[in-house]
Amino acid sequence: MLDNLEANRKAAVFGALDSIKKRYFGRLLGDRGIKVKAPKVSGVVETTLGKITTIPKIVQKNMNEIEIQPILKNYAYVRILYNTMANEYFYEAIEPKLIEEESELLDVLKEILVGNLELLEDSERAQKENYLRRMVDGVLRELGVELHPVSKERIMYYVFRDFIRYGPIDVVMTDVQVEDVSCDGVQVPLYIYHRKYGSIPSNLKFDSAEELDSFVVWLAQRSGKHISVAQPMLDATIPDGSRLQATLGMHVTKRGSSFTIRRFRENPFTPLDLVRFKTMSPEMMAYLWLAIENGQSMLICGGTASGKTTTLNAILLFIPPQMKIVSIEDTRELNLPHENWVPLLTRAGFGGKSAHSGKPAGEIDMFDLLTAALRQRPQYMMIGEVRGPEAFVVFQAMATGKSAYTTFHADDVQAMVHRLENDPINLPRALVAALDIVLLQAQVKVGTDMTRRVKAMVEVVGTDPESNELITNSAYTWNPADDTFNYSGHSYVYEKISLARNWNQRRMEQEVKRRLDIFDYMKRSDIKNYRDVAKIVSGYYKDPDGMIKMVRDTLASQGVQVPAS
């Protein structure tokens, strides 16, 4: 295995290992859990410690443990602490603690593996781990080192972590409770946005500029992108689908390189999750189901980190399964189970700007993708976020009968209209009126917790012929005093759907009730995976009477009063 190493490198490796072996065999390390047997040609290192990772005791008196969760059982844990002096939570990532000898051996193994490793990016993680384990076993045999299983597992944890996972930030990238990871510079603690505790500091940080710069470059490479002094800013999508924004060096950030990762969920939140989180009520979700099923266009507005894209992805599960869907994004965030879906992504250009287009050669922006998407005759269009001239194409599509859904940075309807009608979008008021629903979402404080709430579902009715002002109706609003949602008593969207489907008011109420019963059934059946939720919705579209009969029979067997199917 070492035949392809240069002779001088091989000598350096063996020299480093000789130093390690002398330390292993030269002294008794009982206080660290290490015992040494009689030296042999192949030395044996034993440990009396039974655990690969031990949870350290809390030393600071002002720190109280709130909870501890295994991230990778027996290997990595997360402990949430509360600092009573600073009145803030603290995120502690706990990994295996290596003694000096294990650290030196790990460095030697990494040096050898870097020169000999061929990992295929599209291989499964288990395949990569098996391959790495065989490589390490071979290297240890060549070097004549035999490790106790616990020592070996500690070392293998870091080999796996640094070669096929996310290196020093792997714990937070594996923690399902983490939404965002933010590094603001050298010697600055990484800040974690936790679903339960909000934005909190952690015990993770980069100690040197070289280490941080190297990690940012590595993240860019993992994303298939390039970052350099010439181009020190980067927007990319890392392999697990998470969104990366990074800067390199001190050219644009004075505290050194920085990065922010917005986590991507392989199992996205479903409509049921949003109801469970009280982001909106079941009645509001039934309203959205009917609206999306019947092609009502929608703009989801809110501030940064208000959960706009999460809500958009969740409610898109209501799109009928046979419909043609096209989505357009800068970085991939939407995740749908529909087969008839074309996800389009923008592409950065290369080199200087073209005299013809004014864009770098090869650049494909949202405007280009929107133009191409409309030629594909989609029934539903999704745009990750509108912020420029592409908004004109989106609203033109709405005006011509296309169902379009997108997110937008605005806190209320007035701010939305102001942004749409001014630079750089410059949308005429008549096109704004092509919108059907504006969903206003915000990050709010309920009690002591930071959470998300849909503040209002606003229907765009039209424009006043005299004042040209937008006429709106708030169908649902959130009451912050008691954290409840109120229905205004009238919906123009329900009116439009009833007219198009030839339903009377009683039939509309029955349709809403059917969807509420389906939500209740999924909740009681503990259906959480987004594909399972999509199957229920799809089943209802294919056989509504059969599905609602099954749902109501199940609910009735559990003692729930339901109408006759």
Secondary structure as the mmCIF struct_conf table of DSSP 4:
data_model
#
loop_
_struct_conf.conf_type_id
_struct_conf.id
_struct_conf.beg_label_comp_id
_struct_conf.beg_label_asym_id
_struct_conf.beg_label_seq_id
_struct_conf.end_label_comp_id
_struct_conf.end_label_asym_id
_struct_conf.end_label_seq_id
TURN_TY1_P TURN_TY1_P1 ASP A 3 ASN A 4
BEND BEND1 LEU A 5 LEU A 5
HELX_RH_AL_P HELX_RH_AL_P1 ALA A 7 GLY A 26
BEND BEND2 ARG A 27 ARG A 27
STRN STRN1 LEU A 29 LEU A 29
HELX_RH_3T_P HELX_RH_3T_P1 GLY A 30 ARG A 32
TURN_TY1_P TURN_TY1_P2 GLY A 33 GLY A 33
STRN STRN2 ILE A 34 VAL A 36
HELX_LH_PP_P HELX_LH_PP_P1 LYS A 37 PRO A 39
BEND BEND3 VAL A 41 SER A 42
STRN STRN3 GLY A 43 THR A 47
BEND BEND4 ILE A 52 THR A 53
HELX_LH_PP_P HELX_LH_PP_P2 ILE A 55 ILE A 58
TURN_TY1_P TURN_TY1_P3 LYS A 61 ASN A 62
STRN STRN4 MET A 63 LEU A 72
TURN_TY1_P TURN_TY1_P4 LYS A 73 TYR A 75
STRN STRN5 ALA A 76 ASN A 83
TURN_TY1_P TURN_TY1_P5 THR A 84 ASN A 87
STRN STRN6 GLU A 88 ILE A 94
HELX_LH_PP_P HELX_LH_PP_P3 PRO A 96 ILE A 99
HELX_RH_AL_P HELX_RH_AL_P2 GLU A 100 ASN A 116
TURN_TY1_P TURN_TY1_P6 GLU A 121 ASP A 122
BEND BEND5 SER A 123 SER A 123
HELX_RH_AL_P HELX_RH_AL_P3 ARG A 125 LEU A 143
TURN_TY1_P TURN_TY1_P7 GLY A 144 GLY A 144
STRN STRN7 VAL A 145 LEU A 147
HELX_RH_AL_P HELX_RH_AL_P4 PRO A 149 ILE A 164
BEND BEND6 ARG A 165 ARG A 165
HELX_RH_3T_P HELX_RH_3T_P2 GLY A 167 ILE A 169
HELX_RH_AL_P HELX_RH_AL_P5 ASP A 170 THR A 174
TURN_TY1_P TURN_TY1_P8 VAL A 176 GLN A 177
STRN STRN8 VAL A 178 CYS A 183
BEND BEND7 GLY A 185 GLY A 185
TURN_TY1_P TURN_TY1_P9 VAL A 186 GLN A 187
HELX_LH_PP_P HELX_LH_PP_P4 PRO A 189 LEU A 190
STRN STRN9 TYR A 191 HIS A 194
TURN_TY1_P TURN_TY1_P10 ARG A 195 TYR A 197
STRN STRN10 GLY A 198 PRO A 201
STRN STRN11 SER A 202 SER A 202
BEND BEND8 ASN A 203 ASN A 203
BEND BEND9 SER A 208 SER A 208
HELX_RH_AL_P HELX_RH_AL_P6 ALA A 209 ARG A 222
TURN_TY1_P TURN_TY1_P11 SER A 223 GLY A 224
BEND BEND10 VAL A 229 GLN A 231
STRN STRN12 MET A 233 THR A 237
TURN_TY1_P TURN_TY1_P12 PRO A 239 ASP A 240
BEND BEND11 GLY A 241 GLY A 241
STRN STRN13 ARG A 243 THR A 247
TURN_TY1_P TURN_TY1_P13 GLY A 249 MET A 250
BEND BEND12 HIS A 251 VAL A 252
TURN_TY1_P TURN_TY1_P14 LYS A 254 ARG A 255
STRN STRN14 SER A 258 ARG A 262
BEND BEND13 GLU A 266 ASN A 267
HELX_RH_AL_P HELX_RH_AL_P7 PRO A 271 ARG A 276
TURN_TY1_P TURN_TY1_P15 PHE A 277 LYS A 278
BEND BEND14 THR A 279 MET A 280
HELX_RH_AL_P HELX_RH_AL_P8 PRO A 282 GLU A 293
TURN_TY1_P TURN_TY1_P16 ASN A 294 GLY A 295
STRN STRN15 MET A 298 GLY A 302
TURN_TY1_P TURN_TY1_P17 THR A 304 ALA A 305
BEND BEND15 SER A 306 SER A 306
HELX_RH_AL_P HELX_RH_AL_P9 LYS A 308 ILE A 315
HELX_RH_3T_P HELX_RH_3T_P3 LEU A 316 PHE A 318
BEND BEND16 ILE A 319 ILE A 319
TURN_TY1_P TURN_TY1_P18 PRO A 321 GLN A 322
BEND BEND17 MET A 323 MET A 323
STRN STRN16 ILE A 325 GLU A 329
BEND BEND18 ASP A 330 THR A 331
BEND BEND19 GLU A 339 ASN A 340
STRN STRN17 TRP A 341 LEU A 345
STRN STRN18 ARG A 347 ARG A 347
STRN STRN19 PHE A 350 LYS A 353
TURN_TY1_P TURN_TY1_P19 ALA A 355 SER A 357
BEND BEND20 GLY A 358 LYS A 359
STRN STRN20 PRO A 360 ALA A 361
TURN_TY1_P TURN_TY1_P20 GLY A 362 GLY A 362
STRN STRN21 ILE A 364 ILE A 364
HELX_RH_AL_P HELX_RH_AL_P10 MET A 366 LEU A 374
TURN_TY1_P TURN_TY1_P21 ARG A 375 GLN A 376
BEND BEND21 GLN A 379 GLN A 379
STRN STRN22 TYR A 380 ILE A 383
BEND BEND22 GLY A 384 GLY A 384
BEND BEND23 GLY A 388 GLY A 388
TURN_TY1_P TURN_TY1_P22 PRO A 389 PRO A 389
HELX_RH_AL_P HELX_RH_AL_P11 GLU A 390 ALA A 399
TURN_TY1_P TURN_TY1_P23 THR A 400 GLY A 401
STRN STRN23 SER A 403 HIS A 409
BEND BEND24 ASP A 411 ASP A 412
HELX_RH_AL_P HELX_RH_AL_P12 VAL A 413 GLU A 421
BEND BEND25 ASN A 422 ASN A 422
TURN_TY1_P TURN_TY1_P24 ASP A 423 ILE A 425
HELX_RH_AL_P HELX_RH_AL_P13 ARG A 429 VAL A 432
TURN_TY1_P TURN_TY1_P25 ALA A 433 ALA A 434
STRN STRN24 ILE A 437 VAL A 446
TURN_TY1_P TURN_TY1_P26 GLY A 447 THR A 448
STRN STRN25 ASP A 449 THR A 463
TURN_TY1_P TURN_TY1_P27 PRO A 465 SER A 467
HELX_LH_PP_P HELX_LH_PP_P5 GLU A 469 GLU A 469
STRN STRN26 LEU A 470 ASN A 479
TURN_TY1_P TURN_TY1_P28 PRO A 480 ASP A 483
STRN STRN27 THR A 484 TYR A 487
BEND BEND26 GLY A 489 GLY A 489
HELX_RH_AL_P HELX_RH_AL_P14 TYR A 492 ARG A 501
TURN_TY1_P TURN_TY1_P29 ASN A 502 ASN A 502
HELX_RH_AL_P HELX_RH_AL_P15 GLN A 505 ARG A 524
TURN_TY1_P TURN_TY1_P30 SER A 525 ASP A 526
BEND BEND27 ASN A 529 ASN A 529
HELX_RH_AL_P HELX_RH_AL_P16 TYR A 530 LYS A 542
HELX_RH_AL_P HELX_RH_AL_P17 PRO A 544 SER A 557
TURN_TY1_P TURN_TY1_P31 GLN A 558 GLY A 559
#
